[in-house]
Amino acid sequence: MPRNGTPLRSELALGIILVMVAAVGVYSIVLDPLLRDDVAPDPGPAFFPLVLLALLGCGGLLQLITVTWRAASARRLLPDPEFQPRLMLVPSLLIGSLLTYAWALPRAGYFASTLAFGIVWLAISDRRAAGQTRSIHRWLLYGLEGLVIALALFVIFRYAIRIPLP
């Protein structure tokens, strides 16, 4: 924070990220019927994750309110020389893909959803191909790697820790 109290754009971005992460977490818990226990007298397995997500979300909202108040008082929001808005692209894609994955899992099933999620994230995280046109060979490699990831997770959950997948 600069000495004159004018907030930086990166401070605003932090509040947005915290609120978004909390929202994705709550959304994931609400979608999971195994974590929701509406009839039992005890709080259930989702209680502590929901408390932590509520704290995270409230902290993000407090950050947003504080930064907005300071920006309104100073009548400006300073750019941060180390922060660039394009750096928000990957976290935003992660949040969007996690929401899509949580939505697709009960509809398309474990294998199709996990394979698609793996392929998308392998393509996003491939720094070698950043800014380049991705060839069909690279997409085939993403598909093969996504297949290996989906199968490995299936074997681990199904046979090693004996948790059934949708």
Secondary structure, DSSP 4 states (H G I P E B T S, - for coil): --TT-PPBHHHHHHHHHHHHHHHHHHHHHHH-TTT--SS-SS--TTHHHHHHHHHHHHHHHHHHHHHHHHHHHHT--BPPTT--GGGGHHHHHHHHHHHHHHHHHHHH-HHHHHHHHHHHHHHHH-GGGTTSPPPHHHHHHHHHHHHHHHHHHHHIIIIIS-----
